[in-house]
Amino acid sequence: MDTVLKETFRIDNAKIYYETAGQGDAIVLVHAGFLDNRMWDAQFAFFSRFYRVVRFDMRGYGRSDAVDQPVVRRDEVYHLMKHLGIEKAVMVGCSLGGEMVLD
């Protein structure tokens, strides 16, 4: 796997943790509501050999800040993509993450 970039960005005064690796067309992985971005370890490692892969922790999960106000989950992935300069991506979500991707 290429070097993994581990960073944060802010939305609504909350820190969102994310990781990126690889180059090329983008794939964004959105975790289930009872896990964090690590649920995608195998897929992240595999796809980063061929694509630019992004995964993140939604607010209230993993290394992102806790939720202290109502949130619009789709805004998290939208603002992350804007932050990273990604205009289009294949989006993969599981459970709550799947709902976010469809939304």
N, C-alpha and C positions, 0 to 999 in steps of 0.2 A: 504494500500500500504506500502511496505517496505520503509526503509529510502532511500531517493533520493540523489545520489551523484551528485553534480553540480561542474563541473570543466572546464578547458580549456586545449588545447594543441596547439602547433604551427606548421604551415605548410607554407613554403615560406614566412617566417617572418610575418605571419598573425595569429592572435589568433582565434581559433575555440572553441565556447562554446558547451558543451554537458552535457547531464544528463543520468545517468544509475540507474536502480532499479531492484530488483528481482535477482533470481538465476536460473541456469539451462541453457538449450539451448538458444541461442541468437536470438533476433528479433531486427532488425535495422529499424527505422522509418525515412523516408526522406521526408521533407515537400515540399509543392507546392511553386512555384516561387513568389507568392505574399503574403505569410504568413511566419511564423517561426515555430519552434518546438512545440509551444503551440497548433497548430492545432491538435495535437495528444493527448491532455490531457486525454480524455476518454479512448482511446485505451492504452495509457501508463499506466494509473492506473489499468485497468483491466488485461492486459497481465503480468504486473509485479508480479501479484499473482502467476503466473505459470512459468514464463520465466525470463531470464535476458533481459531487454529491454533497448535499447539505442536510444536516439534521439538527434539531434544536430541542430544548426543553420548554414546553409551554409554561406560562406563569403558574406557580404553585407546584411545580414538579422539578425534580432533579436540582440543577444548579442555578435555575432562574429564581427570581424573587417570588415571595408568597403573594397570593391574591389578597388585596385589601380594599377592592372596589369591584363593581361589576365590570366584566371584560367581554369584548367581542373577539372570540378566538380567531376568526378569519383575519382580523387586523394584524395579529401576530405574524402569520406567515406572509401576508401582503407586505408589511413593513420590513420584514427580514429580507424578502426578495428585492425590494427597492434599495435597501441598505447595501446589498451585495451586487446591485446592478444587473439582476437577473430579470429579463423581460418575459421569458417563457420557460417552462420547465415541465417535465413529467412529474406529477405529484402522486405520492403513494402514502396512504393513511390507513391506520388500523383503529377500529372502534371509534372513539371520540375523534381521533386523528382523521379517520375516513369521513366522518361528518364534516369536519373542518375543510377537508379537501373538496368535498362536494359543494359546500357552501361557497 
